[in-house]
Amino acid sequence: MDMGHLGKSVAQLSALLQTGALDPRKLAEETLDAIRTHPDQSIFTVLTPERALAEADQSAKRLAEGRSLGILDGIPIAWKDLFDIEGLTTTAGSTVLAKNPPATRDAAIVTTLKRAGMIAVGRTNMSEFAFSGIGINPHYGTPKNPASTDVPRIPGGSSSGAGVSVAAGLVPVAMGTDTGGSIRIPAAFNGIVGYKGTRGRYAMDGVFPLATSLDALGPLCRTVQDAVWIDAAMRGRTSSEVVRGTLEGQSLVVPETVFFDGIEDGVAIAFEVTLERLSRAGARIRRQAFPIFAQLFEMIAERGALVTAEAYALHRERLHGDDARGMDQRVVSRSLTGQKITAPDYIHILQVRQRMITEMARSITPGEILLSPTLPHVAPTIESLLTDDAAFFAANGKTLRNTQIGNFLDWCGVSIPCGTGDAGMPVGCLLSGLPDTDEHLLSVALAAEETVRG
């Protein structure tokens, strides 16, 4: 079988499809065959071959007749197991939902991208109920990080299968969700691009929640340009209003508080080298302390986490019923801590959140972009976290630490690969923008990508 079309970006495949050099059905068949024969069968939880081939045939007909729906027509996409797909039960990485009836319609965002001509090939694995940044799943298996050359390493979560499916070259794009880092974490660990839009940027109908005050959507893909095109389509647009920016004179702010605590030497070196390249390319880089980041974690220690409060409220009956025995006990344990968060605590957290968002907007100049390591470490080994709960929870907390700041403060963010750290594993560079500055963030990310990658 010709595998030459796999591992390509959306842009590369689009050029072939639009010019007739590649048939959408052939690409769909190649994609499905590659997934079925891949040695890691824990990346996808279910394939949708009948749907994919029917959609591919429709795309082929349109393209042959000169009626392309746009640059995404015929492009395969994988969906995290949180998005409703008509005829399938949405299991959210859990077995306790498997008895639920199948969805009667697609999630709104699935429908939107279908209208752009994208081909749904299946559902990707994830942390159960999206409640972990690690990506280990005891029910459906744990996808292995394809960047590892020594021992099996974690994929990052919760969009674990989404990150691995792109990094392994099986699909050019996979859709993820991000409540505390679940797009940007697997993107960084696997050496690909992950874009989290500002919360509320996309339709959430038909997406199984974790914490609605924090949940956001976005693609995992190979390039920022791909993310820009997907973003436009997710909002029903036929083209993007994002303008390619320039690094010359662009102000980048490196947050000194929290982000570098306990950072691995290899990650720190890769990030500092990236800063040097960006500076030489004309960016103005400054470092700044942000006391509210430390205050955020002090509040979490004192009052609890917003995500935990809302996850407990969502799963309360499951956690205290028979379903709890069939769940990942680490998810159960972490979720149950939410019952200690009182209503006054919850209201206090929301009030502090709004104050911090306002304060953050005053702390940087309009147009500035925050630049930080996506994660303070490279992907740890799966084995080291499988049997040791203390090691797992410590790793999970550290993995989520940098990215969850952006969720709490409603930032948008793009993680771009910026070299390697320990064991030759990928390091991510995170560009973050204030709420609803997605177009500017993507503009700067487009300008910075080549330099960031080195």
Salt bridges, closest charged atoms under 4 A:
GLU29 OE2 - ARG25 NE 2.92
GLU30 OE2 - HIS5 ND1 3.11
GLU30 OE2 - LYS26 NZ 3.24
ASP33 OD1 - ARG36 NH1 3.23
GLU55 OE2 - ARG51 NE 2.72
ASP57 OD2 - ARG25 NH1 2.79
GLU65 OE2 - LYS61 NZ 2.91
GLU65 OE1 - ARG67 NH2 2.72
ASP73 OD1 - ARG62 NH2 2.61
ASP81 OD1 - ARG123 NE 3.35
ASP106 OD2 - ARG51 NH2 2.79
GLU128 OE1 - HIS139 NE2 3.13
ASP150 OD2 - ARG153 NH2 2.91
ASP178 OD1 - ARG184 NH2 2.83
ASP231 OD1 - ARG201 NE 2.84
ASP231 OD2 - ARG235 NH2 2.95
GLU241 OE1 - ARG235 NH2 3.15
GLU241 OE2 - ARG237 NE 3.35
GLU272 OE1 - ARG287 NH2 2.83
GLU302 OE2 - ARG303 NE 3.76
ASP322 OD1 - ARG325 NH2 3.56
ASP323 OD1 - LYS99 NZ 3.59
ASP345 OD1 - ARG303 NH1 3.15
GLU359 OE1 - ARG355 NH1 3.26
GLU368 OE1 - ARG286 NH2 2.73
ASP389 OD1 - ARG330 NE 2.74
ASP410 OD2 - ARG199 NH2 2.82
ASP410 OD1 - ARG353 NH2 3.27
ASP438 OD2 - ARG201 NE 3.79
GLU439 OE2 - ARG201 NH2 2.77
GLU439 OE2 - ARG235 NH1 3.84
GLU449 OE2 - ARG453 NE 2.93
